[in-house]
Amino acid sequence: MQDPIEKRLKDKYKEVPKWAEDFPIDQSSDSNVSRRDFIRYLGLVSLGFFAGTVGVWFNSMLKITPRAFNRMKIIDREDLKVGESYVFEVPGYKEPAMLVRLNQDEYVAFGQKCTHLQCPVIWKKDEKILFCPCHKGAFNGVTGDVLYGPPERPLPKLKIEVLPDGIYFVGMERGELA
């Protein structure tokens, strides 16, 4: 008995095309997946996704313990004028942080990446906001809370100590840097 695909190709092209010779399809030896096998594979894949989700959740539960930080000097007090900002690196993190001097004795520090799509935020001293130029989002310059735009979470806030010889990073107050 002649293969129906080969017969159809001969009828259409008068001979079997070269590509059909190189890639023959033998329908009689082609295996079909039974419904039982399909359900078995579907169940195994679903079980794999479920196990992965449980693993990610379990891993996130293990990271609840607060990380210990060593005190790190950011900048001298005199080097940052009122209304200015200073971007600095926190050891062990890829994400930069931003220190802002709000007035003579008040400083705040936040993670510099927007919580929406990780664009760097910039300090607008006239408006006292941290602005994300990528999608026009804004955060309160004192608290780091979302004012408007697409971000739904506040910026990570850093604990700082203001000492006579400078400003020091001492840990995380809220959130986590990447």
C-alpha positions in Angstrom: 0.0 0.0 0.0 1.3 3.4 -1.0 1.7 6.2 1.6 -1.2 8.7 1.2 1.2 11.7 1.6 3.6 10.4 -1.0 0.6 9.8 -3.4 -0.6 13.3 -2.8 2.9 14.8 -3.4 3.3 12.8 -6.7 -0.2 14.0 -7.9 0.7 17.6 -7.1 4.3 17.8 -8.2 4.5 14.8 -10.6 7.3 13.4 -8.5 8.2 13.3 -4.8 10.1 16.6 -4.0 13.6 16.5 -2.7 12.5 17.8 0.8 10.0 15.0 1.1 12.8 12.4 0.5 15.1 14.1 3.0 12.3 14.3 5.7 10.0 11.3 5.2 6.9 11.0 7.3 5.8 7.5 7.9 2.3 7.8 9.3 2.0 4.1 10.1 5.1 4.3 12.4 4.2 7.7 13.8 3.1 7.3 17.4 0.1 9.1 18.8 -0.1 10.1 22.4 -3.1 8.5 24.2 -5.4 10.5 26.4 -4.1 8.6 29.4 -0.5 9.5 28.6 -1.5 13.1 27.9 -3.2 13.4 31.4 -0.2 11.7 33.0 2.2 14.3 31.4 -0.1 17.1 32.3 -0.3 15.9 35.9 3.5 15.7 36.2 4.0 19.2 34.7 1.4 20.6 37.1 3.0 18.8 40.0 6.4 20.3 39.0 5.0 23.9 38.9 3.3 23.3 42.3 6.6 22.0 43.8 8.5 25.0 42.3 6.0 27.5 43.8 6.2 25.8 47.2 10.0 25.9 47.0 10.0 29.7 46.2 7.6 30.3 49.1 9.7 28.3 51.5 12.9 30.0 50.4 11.2 33.4 51.0 10.2 32.4 54.5 13.8 31.5 55.3 15.0 35.1 54.4 12.8 36.8 57.0 15.6 37.1 59.5 17.1 40.6 59.3 20.5 41.0 57.8 23.3 42.3 60.0 25.0 45.4 58.7 28.3 47.0 59.6 28.2 50.7 60.1 29.5 52.4 57.0 30.3 56.1 56.5 28.4 57.6 53.6 29.6 61.2 53.5 30.8 64.1 55.8 28.0 66.4 57.0 29.6 69.5 55.4 29.9 67.8 52.0 26.1 67.7 51.4 24.3 71.0 51.3 20.6 71.4 52.3 18.3 70.3 49.5 20.9 68.2 47.8 21.2 64.5 47.3 24.1 62.0 47.1 24.0 58.6 45.5 26.2 55.9 47.2 26.8 52.2 47.0 25.9 49.8 49.9 28.4 46.9 50.1 26.9 43.6 49.1 24.1 45.1 47.0 23.8 45.9 43.3 21.2 48.6 43.8 22.5 52.1 44.7 21.0 54.2 47.5 20.3 57.9 47.7 20.9 60.2 50.7 18.9 63.4 50.8 19.5 66.4 53.2 16.0 67.8 53.8 17.1 70.6 56.2 20.0 71.6 58.5 19.6 68.5 60.7 17.4 66.1 58.8 18.6 63.4 56.5 16.8 60.5 54.8 18.1 57.6 52.6 16.2 55.4 50.2 17.0 52.8 47.6 17.5 54.6 44.3 15.5 52.2 42.0 11.8 52.8 41.4 9.6 49.9 42.7 7.7 49.8 39.4 10.3 48.9 36.8 13.6 49.6 38.5 14.4 52.9 36.8 16.6 55.2 38.9 14.8 57.9 40.8 16.0 61.5 40.9 15.7 64.1 43.7 13.6 67.2 42.9 14.4 69.6 45.7 11.9 72.3 44.7 9.0 69.7 45.0 10.7 67.6 47.7 9.9 64.4 45.8 11.9 61.5 44.4 10.8 61.3 40.8 11.0 58.4 38.4 11.4 59.8 34.8 10.7 56.5 33.1 6.9 56.4 33.8 6.3 59.7 35.7 6.0 58.2 39.1 6.8 60.1 42.3 7.6 59.2 45.9 7.4 61.4 49.1 10.9 62.8 49.8 10.5 62.3 53.5 8.8 58.9 53.9 9.4 57.3 50.5 5.7 56.5 50.1 4.1 56.6 46.6 2.5 59.9 45.7 1.4 59.1 42.1 2.2 57.1 39.0 2.5 53.4 38.4 4.6 52.3 41.4 2.5 50.5 44.0 5.1 50.0 46.8 7.2 52.6 48.7 10.9 52.9 48.2 13.2 50.8 50.5 14.2 53.1 53.4 17.6 52.9 55.0 18.5 53.5 58.6 21.1 56.2 59.0 22.9 57.8 61.9 23.9 61.5 61.9 27.1 62.0 63.9 29.3 65.0 64.2 31.9 63.6 61.8 29.4 62.3 59.1 26.4 60.4 58.0 26.5 56.6 58.5 24.5 53.8 57.0 23.5 51.3 59.7 20.8 49.0 58.2 17.4 48.8 56.6 14.4 50.4 58.1 11.8 49.2 55.5 12.1 47.0 52.5 15.2 45.4 51.0 17.7 46.5 48.4 18.4 44.2 45.4 
